């Protein structure tokens, strides 16, 4: 999995160098979901899937309900 993480430059997700961007931005008088947040969420969910796919059944029970790769 580490090779996949490094190949996609996702190391920052697991070493606390990448932080969650603000979910919303103000565009004129509208509050919109930030494009940076959407990209972060997609990458985080992909990484979460990779990590989850490598875990044993015993460990999977410990992460049920977690929403991010953190």
N, C-alpha and C positions, 0 to 999 in steps of 0.2 A: 504494500500500500504506500510506503514511503516514496517509492519510485514514481507512482502516479501523482502523489501530492507534489513532489518536486517538479515533475514534468509540466504541471499546470500552474506553477508558482503559487501554490496554496499553503506554503509553509507558514505564512503569517497568520493563518487561521488557527494553527495549533501552537504557535509560540507567542501569541498575544501581540503581534505586530500589526494585525488588521483588526480594526474596531468596527462595530456596527455603525453604519452611517445613520444620520437622522432619517426616520421613516418618512417624514413629510417635509415639503418645501412650500414656501409661499410664492405663488406666481400671480402677481397683480393682486387681486382680491380673492384669489382661490387658494385653497390648501390642496396640494396634490401629493401623491406618493412620489418620493424621490427616485429618479432613475438609478442613482448610486445604490440606494437601498435595494431596489429590485435586483440589480446585478449581484450585490452581496448575498441576497437571499438565495438566488439560483446557485451560486457557487457553494454556499454553505450547505444547501440541501444535497448537492452532488457529493461533497466531501462526507457529509453525514452518512449517505448511502454506502460509500466505499468503506467507511469505518465499520458500519453496522454489518456489512457483508462479510467481514473478517472475524467477527466475534463468535464465541461458542454460545450454546444455548444458555448456559449458566450465567454468563456475563450479560447476555441480551436482556435478561430480566431486570438487571440493574439500570438499564438506560431507557426502559419503556417510559414514555411520557416526556422525555427531553425533546426540546424543539429545535435546538441548534447543535452544531458540532462542538461547541465549547463545553 
